[in-house]
Amino acid sequence: MPRNAEQWAFEIKFDGNRLLARVDGDDVRLFTRNGHDWTSRLKSLAAEIRALGLGCAWLDGEIVILSDKGTTDFQALQNAFDRSKVEDIQYFVFDLPFFHGHDLRQVPLAERCAPKLLVASKRPPYTWVNNGQHEAQHPARRSHDVSLS
């Protein structure tokens, strides 16, 4: 643990696929970290994001499938695509780099909280991830507390 742990943000590592959602009015596109457009593979997710009415935004997060224990299950995620059962996929949003024409990438993560409220107030399958940037807690302890270890 760093000596100045209060200045660090510890992030939960989800066992899923990174996904960026670009929202431009009613046009929602879903992209993998390699730039592949997965909108057609995740039509219901795109429709749910469209229903949020965000206007213009980029959401950054991870798509996962949760096990009965509440942990992520990467094999189940892969199987969801193979079996065309993508309705069980959850989108954990952990960043909002662009919002209503504002580039927020240079704004400290802790200060990007206000737009989070808009996303977090909506129903699942969207969850805003609080990565504990205000908690000076060892990552291994944090992962145990949220049943990831």
C-alpha positions as CSV (number, residue, x, y, z in Angstrom):
1,M,0.0,0.0,0.0
2,P,1.4,3.4,-0.9
3,R,2.4,5.7,1.9
4,N,0.0,8.4,0.6
5,A,-2.9,6.0,-0.1
6,E,-5.5,8.8,0.3
7,Q,-4.1,10.2,-2.9
8,W,-4.7,7.0,-4.9
9,A,-7.9,5.5,-6.4
10,F,-8.3,1.8,-6.2
11,E,-10.4,0.2,-8.9
12,I,-12.3,-3.0,-8.8
13,K,-11.2,-5.3,-11.6
14,F,-14.3,-6.8,-13.2
15,D,-14.0,-10.1,-15.1
16,G,-15.8,-8.9,-18.2
17,N,-15.3,-6.9,-21.4
18,R,-14.5,-3.2,-21.5
19,L,-17.3,-1.2,-23.3
20,L,-17.6,2.4,-24.3
21,A,-21.0,3.8,-25.0
22,R,-21.2,6.8,-27.2
23,V,-24.5,8.7,-26.9
24,D,-25.5,11.4,-29.3
25,G,-29.1,12.1,-28.8
26,D,-31.0,8.9,-29.9
27,D,-27.9,7.5,-31.6
28,V,-26.2,5.1,-29.2
29,R,-23.1,3.1,-30.3
30,L,-21.3,0.5,-28.2
31,F,-17.6,0.0,-28.8
32,T,-15.0,-2.5,-27.4
33,R,-11.6,-1.4,-26.2
34,N,-10.3,-2.3,-29.7
35,G,-12.8,-0.1,-31.5
36,H,-15.2,-2.9,-32.6
37,D,-18.8,-1.7,-32.9
38,W,-20.9,-4.2,-30.8
39,T,-24.2,-2.2,-31.0
40,S,-25.8,-4.9,-33.1
41,R,-24.7,-7.6,-30.6
42,L,-26.1,-5.7,-27.7
43,K,-29.3,-4.1,-29.0
44,S,-31.2,-4.2,-25.7
45,L,-28.3,-2.6,-23.9
46,A,-28.1,0.2,-26.5
47,A,-31.9,0.7,-26.1
48,E,-31.6,0.9,-22.3
49,I,-28.8,3.5,-22.6
50,R,-30.9,5.5,-25.1
51,A,-33.8,5.5,-22.7
52,L,-31.6,7.3,-20.1
53,G,-31.9,10.4,-22.1
54,L,-28.3,11.5,-21.6
55,G,-28.2,13.8,-24.7
56,C,-24.5,13.7,-25.5
57,A,-22.1,11.6,-23.5
58,W,-19.5,8.8,-23.5
59,L,-19.8,6.1,-20.8
60,D,-16.9,3.9,-20.0
61,G,-17.4,0.6,-18.2
62,E,-17.4,-3.1,-18.2
63,I,-20.0,-5.6,-19.3
64,V,-20.3,-8.6,-17.1
65,I,-22.6,-11.4,-16.1
66,L,-23.0,-11.9,-12.4
67,S,-23.1,-15.3,-10.8
68,D,-25.6,-16.4,-8.1
69,K,-23.0,-15.2,-5.6
70,G,-22.8,-11.8,-7.1
71,T,-19.3,-12.2,-8.5
72,T,-18.5,-11.7,-12.2
73,D,-18.4,-14.8,-14.4
74,F,-16.3,-14.4,-17.6
75,Q,-17.2,-17.8,-19.0
76,A,-20.9,-17.0,-18.6
77,L,-20.4,-13.7,-20.5
78,Q,-18.7,-15.6,-23.4
79,N,-21.6,-18.1,-23.4
80,A,-24.2,-15.3,-23.4
81,F,-22.9,-14.2,-26.8
82,D,-22.6,-17.8,-28.1
83,R,-26.2,-18.6,-27.0
84,S,-27.6,-15.2,-27.9
85,K,-28.7,-14.7,-24.3
86,V,-27.3,-11.2,-23.9
87,E,-30.3,-10.0,-21.7
88,D,-28.4,-11.1,-18.6
89,I,-25.5,-8.8,-19.3
90,Q,-25.0,-5.9,-16.8
91,Y,-23.1,-2.7,-17.6
92,F,-20.9,-1.4,-14.8
93,V,-20.1,2.2,-15.6
94,F,-17.0,3.6,-14.0
95,D,-16.3,6.8,-15.9
96,L,-18.0,9.6,-17.8
97,P,-15.1,11.1,-19.9
98,F,-17.5,13.3,-22.0
99,F,-20.8,14.8,-21.1
100,H,-22.9,17.5,-22.9
101,G,-20.0,18.7,-25.0
102,H,-17.6,18.9,-22.1
103,D,-14.3,16.9,-22.2
104,L,-14.0,15.7,-18.6
105,R,-10.8,13.6,-19.1
106,Q,-8.6,16.2,-17.4
107,V,-11.0,16.7,-14.5
108,P,-10.0,14.6,-11.5
109,L,-12.1,11.5,-11.1
110,A,-13.4,12.5,-7.7
111,E,-14.7,15.7,-9.2
112,R,-16.7,13.9,-12.0
113,C,-19.3,12.8,-9.4
114,A,-22.2,15.1,-10.4
115,P,-22.9,13.5,-13.8
116,K,-22.7,10.1,-12.1
117,L,-25.9,10.8,-10.3
118,L,-27.8,10.9,-13.5
119,V,-26.6,7.5,-14.5
120,A,-26.8,6.0,-11.0
121,S,-30.4,7.0,-10.5
122,K,-31.6,4.7,-13.3
123,R,-32.6,1.1,-12.8
124,P,-30.3,-1.9,-13.6
125,P,-28.7,-3.2,-15.8
126,Y,-26.6,-0.1,-15.2
127,T,-24.6,0.4,-12.0
128,W,-22.3,3.3,-11.3
129,V,-19.1,2.0,-9.8
130,N,-17.6,3.9,-6.8
131,N,-14.0,2.9,-7.0
132,G,-13.3,4.0,-3.5
133,Q,-11.1,7.0,-4.5
134,H,-11.9,8.5,-1.1
135,E,-11.1,5.4,0.8
136,A,-7.5,4.8,2.0
137,Q,-7.9,1.0,2.0
138,H,-5.6,-1.7,0.6
139,P,-7.0,-3.1,-2.7
140,A,-6.9,-6.7,-1.4
141,R,-9.0,-5.7,1.6
142,R,-11.4,-3.8,-0.6
143,S,-11.8,-6.8,-3.0
144,H,-12.5,-9.1,0.0
145,D,-15.1,-6.6,1.3
146,V,-17.1,-6.7,-2.0
147,S,-16.7,-10.5,-2.4
148,L,-14.2,-10.4,-5.3
149,S,-11.6,-12.6,-3.6
